[in-house]
Amino acid sequence: MRDPTKMFTSGPALFLYNESRKWFTLGSLFVTPILLVINAPFGRFTPQNQSSIFLVDGIKSWIFMELISPSAFIYTFLSSPLTMKTPPLPALIEPPSILALCFLLHYLNRALVSPLRTPSRSKTHLIVPLSGVVFNIINGSLMGSYLSSPFARMYHQGPVRPSFYVGLGMWAMGLVGNIYHDEVLLNIRRKAKSKGKGKADGGEHYSIPQGGLYSLISYPNYFFEWFEWLGFAIAASPLPFHLAGITPSSVVSSLLDPQTYINILNTPAQQFMPNLSPPWIFFISEVLLMLPRAYKGHKWYHSKFGDAYPKNRKAVIPFVL
């Protein structure tokens, strides 16, 4: 008899996992063009009327919505809903445990350390934390379910793959780079607060950030966060597709063909890109959802500071975009 701790469940958990995997991916694709038109109402794009009943405390709402992801992750990682019988926890030195600790370390900084060290933050529209809660419930649940699944545990059996070490190194570099460049922005706020700058209505003081990759791009904190989660995906799972046979012309042709999108929507969730695992979905979603804000924020910097803003800076990818 096969070990039930190494077998997939066939119950509702697997159904929810596949449905979430499909629609979480497609949802990010659908929302991206909307974000190119509408500014997410927080930070520098917070509504001017700070007395609106729909605005909430920026720091408290951020902490609340970001704590959802590690909470959902811990629950699903421990309960292993995709496994027929819950397996014992992997040893701390095994790749799934190391990756789980990496995920939680990121959110320890993102949900608690960083916001609690932030001297001030503009109010945010209620839609932002509500959207964040939905995103984080799905993402945290998918990631915890995947890393505790039979596939992930079998993928990481035996000698550790070189891709795990490469990806883990990228993850560490991305985390450090993200924290460093966030600290540059926090120092701007600290200096402004110490000098009594900022707006009495709860807005923030902004100046041109300097140092690190700010010499090349306006959003190096985004760039390093993408690099971090790209490394995590490389360490956690195989590539979601084979590059052989893919050409730029074939990609463009598929994107311009309406039948492509009809086929995607009609594909049953369990058959939707079966090799597209949650770590890759998270990385892709991060890029899709953050790229519009980086682009519009880059334009905002130029609008606010005019000729004083470095003209050679790109938005988020050095020398490219």
C-alpha positions in Angstrom: 0.0 0.0 0.0 1.3 3.5 -0.9 2.2 5.9 1.9 -0.9 8.1 2.3 1.3 11.0 3.4 2.8 11.0 -0.1 -0.6 10.9 -2.0 -2.7 13.7 -3.2 -6.2 14.1 -1.8 -9.0 14.0 -4.2 -11.4 16.0 -2.1 -12.6 19.6 -2.1 -9.2 20.9 -1.1 -7.7 19.9 -4.4 -10.6 21.4 -6.2 -10.2 24.8 -4.3 -6.4 24.7 -4.9 -6.8 24.4 -8.7 -9.6 26.9 -8.9 -7.6 29.4 -6.9 -4.5 28.8 -8.9 -6.3 29.5 -12.2 -8.4 32.5 -11.2 -5.6 34.1 -9.0 -3.4 34.1 -12.1 -6.1 35.3 -14.4 -7.3 37.9 -11.9 -3.8 39.5 -11.9 -3.9 39.7 -15.7 -7.3 41.3 -15.7 -6.5 43.9 -13.0 -3.2 45.0 -14.6 -4.8 47.2 -17.3 -7.2 48.7 -14.8 -4.2 49.8 -12.6 -2.8 51.5 -15.7 -5.8 53.8 -15.7 -6.8 54.1 -12.0 -4.3 54.9 -9.3 -4.6 52.6 -6.3 -5.6 55.1 -3.6 -2.8 54.9 -1.0 0.6 56.5 -0.5 1.3 59.4 -3.0 -2.0 58.6 -4.7 -4.1 58.8 -1.5 -7.3 60.9 -2.0 -6.9 64.6 -1.3 -9.9 64.6 1.1 -8.3 63.0 4.1 -11.5 63.3 6.1 -13.4 60.8 4.0 -15.1 58.0 6.0 -13.6 55.5 3.6 -10.1 56.4 4.6 -8.4 54.3 7.3 -5.1 54.5 9.2 -2.3 53.7 6.7 0.0 51.9 9.1 -2.6 49.9 11.0 -4.4 48.8 7.9 -1.1 47.7 6.3 -0.2 45.6 9.3 -3.6 44.0 9.3 -3.7 43.0 5.6 -0.1 41.8 5.5 -0.4 39.6 8.6 -3.1 37.6 6.7 -0.6 36.1 4.3 1.7 34.4 6.9 -1.4 33.4 8.9 -2.9 31.6 5.9 0.5 30.2 5.0 1.1 28.7 8.5 -2.3 27.1 8.6 -2.0 25.4 5.2 1.6 24.5 5.6 0.9 22.7 8.9 -2.4 21.1 7.8 -1.1 20.1 4.3 -4.6 20.1 2.7 -3.4 18.6 -0.6 -2.1 15.4 1.1 -4.4 12.4 1.8 -3.0 12.2 5.3 -1.2 15.0 7.0 2.6 14.2 7.0 5.0 15.0 9.8 6.7 18.4 9.4 9.9 18.3 7.4 13.2 18.8 9.2 14.4 22.4 9.5 17.3 21.7 7.1 15.1 20.3 4.4 14.2 22.7 1.4 10.5 23.0 2.2 11.2 24.1 5.7 13.9 26.5 4.6 11.5 28.0 2.0 8.8 28.3 4.6 11.1 30.2 6.9 12.1 32.5 4.0 8.4 33.2 3.3 7.7 34.0 6.9 10.9 36.1 7.3 9.8 38.3 4.4 6.4 38.9 6.0 7.9 39.5 9.4 9.7 42.4 7.8 6.8 43.4 5.5 4.0 43.1 8.1 5.6 44.2 11.3 9.2 45.5 11.3 8.9 47.9 8.4 5.5 49.5 9.2 6.3 49.8 12.9 9.5 51.6 12.0 7.7 53.9 9.6 7.4 57.4 11.2 4.2 58.2 9.3 2.1 57.0 6.4 -0.8 58.6 4.6 -4.3 57.3 5.1 -5.4 54.7 2.7 -8.8 54.1 1.0 -10.6 51.1 2.5 -10.6 49.3 -0.8 -6.8 48.9 -0.6 -6.7 46.8 2.7 -9.8 44.8 1.6 -8.2 43.9 -1.7 -5.0 43.1 0.1 -6.8 40.7 2.5 -8.3 38.8 -0.5 -5.0 38.7 -2.3 -3.1 37.5 0.8 -5.6 34.9 1.9 -5.4 33.3 -1.6 -1.6 33.7 -2.0 -0.7 32.5 1.5 -3.0 29.5 1.3 -1.7 28.5 -2.1 2.0 28.8 -1.1 1.5 26.9 2.2 -0.5 24.2 0.4 2.1 23.8 -2.3 5.2 23.6 -0.1 3.5 21.0 2.1 2.1 19.0 -0.9 3.3 15.6 -2.1 4.7 17.2 -5.3 6.9 19.7 -3.5 8.2 17.1 -1.0 9.0 14.7 -3.8 10.5 17.4 -5.9 12.9 18.2 -3.1 13.8 14.6 -2.2 17.3 13.4 -2.6 20.4 15.5 -3.2 19.6 19.2 -3.1 19.3 20.7 -6.6 21.7 23.5 -7.7 18.6 25.6 -8.6 17.7 25.6 -4.9 21.0 27.2 -3.9 20.9 29.6 -6.8 17.3 30.6 -6.1 18.0 30.9 -2.3 20.9 33.2 -3.0 18.7 35.4 -5.3 16.0 35.5 -2.6 18.5 36.7 0.0 19.9 39.4 -2.3 16.4 40.5 -3.2 15.4 40.7 0.4 18.4 42.8 1.4 18.1 45.0 -1.6 14.4 45.6 -0.9 15.0 46.5 2.7 17.9 48.8 1.9 15.9 50.8 -0.6 12.9 50.9 1.6 15.1 52.3 4.3 16.1 55.2 1.9 12.5 56.2 1.7 12.0 55.8 5.4 14.9 58.1 6.1 13.3 60.8 3.9 10.2 60.6 6.1 12.3 60.7 9.3 14.2 63.7 8.2 11.0 65.5 7.1 9.3 64.7 10.4 12.3 66.0 12.4 12.2 69.2 10.5 8.5 69.6 10.9 7.7 69.1 7.2 4.7 67.2 5.8 1.1 68.1 5.7 -1.2 68.8 8.6 -3.9 66.8 6.9 -2.0 63.6 7.1 -0.2 63.7 3.8 3.5 62.9 3.3 6.6 65.0 2.4 8.3 63.7 -0.7 11.8 64.4 -2.0 14.0 62.8 -4.6 15.5 59.5 -3.2 19.2 59.0 -3.6 21.6 56.1 -3.2 21.9 52.5 -4.4 19.9 51.7 -7.5 18.0 55.0 -7.1 20.7 56.3 -9.4 19.2 54.1 -12.2 15.5 53.6 -11.4 12.7 55.2 -9.5 11.5 52.0 -7.8 14.5 49.8 -6.9 12.5 48.5 -3.9 10.1 46.9 -6.4 12.8 45.6 -8.6 14.5 43.8 -5.7 11.2 42.4 -4.4 10.6 40.9 -7.9 14.2 39.5 -7.8 13.5 38.1 -4.4 10.4 36.2 -5.4 11.9 35.1 -8.7 14.7 33.5 -6.7 12.1 31.9 -4.4 10.3 30.4 -7.3 13.5 29.0 -8.8 14.4 27.4 -5.5 10.9 26.1 -4.8 9.7 24.6 -8.1 10.6 23.7 -11.7 10.1 26.2 -14.5 6.4 26.4 -15.4 7.0 26.0 -19.1 9.6 24.7 -21.6 11.4 27.4 -23.5 12.1 25.1 -26.4 10.0 26.0 -29.4 8.9 29.4 -28.0 9.7 32.4 -30.3 8.7 36.1 -30.0 6.6 35.8 -33.1 4.6 32.8 -31.7 4.0 34.6 -28.4 2.8 37.7 -30.2 0.6 35.7 -32.5 -1.0 33.9 -29.5 -1.6 37.1 -27.6 -3.3 38.7 -30.6 -5.6 35.7 -31.2 -9.0 36.0 -29.4 -9.3 32.2 -29.4 -6.3 32.1 -27.0 -8.3 33.8 -24.3 -11.5 31.8 -25.0 -9.5 28.6 -24.6 -7.9 29.8 -21.4 -11.2 30.7 -19.8 -12.8 27.4 -20.9 -9.9 25.3 -19.7 -10.9 23.3 -16.5 -8.9 24.5 -13.5 -7.2 21.1 -13.0 -5.8 21.3 -16.5 -4.9 25.0 -16.4 -1.1 25.2 -16.9 -0.4 22.3 -14.6 3.2 23.2 -14.2 2.4 26.7 -13.0 3.0 26.4 -9.3 2.1 29.0 -6.6 5.6 30.4 -6.3 5.7 31.2 -10.0 2.1 32.6 -9.8 3.1 34.9 -6.9 6.1 36.2 -8.8 4.1 36.8 -12.0 1.3 38.5 -10.0 3.8 40.7 -8.2 5.2 42.0 -11.5 1.8 42.4 -13.1 0.3 44.3 -10.2 3.3 46.4 -9.2 4.4 47.4 -12.7 1.6 49.9 -13.3 2.2 51.6 -10.0 5.9 51.9 -10.7 5.2 53.3 -14.2 2.7 55.9 -12.9 4.8 56.7 -9.8 7.8 57.3 -12.1 5.6 59.8 -14.1 4.5 61.4 -10.8 8.1 62.0 -9.8 8.8 63.8 -13.1 5.6 65.8 -12.7 6.3 66.8 -9.2 10.0 67.6 -9.4 10.3 68.6 -13.1 13.8 69.2 -14.4 15.2 68.5 -10.9 14.4 64.8 -11.4 17.2 62.8 -13.0 16.2 62.3 -16.7 18.3 59.1 -17.1 16.4 57.2 -14.4 14.1 54.4 -15.7 11.0 53.4 -13.8 11.7 50.0 -12.4 14.1 47.9 -14.6 17.6 49.4 -15.0 18.3 50.6 -18.6 15.1 49.0 -19.9 11.9 50.3 -18.4 
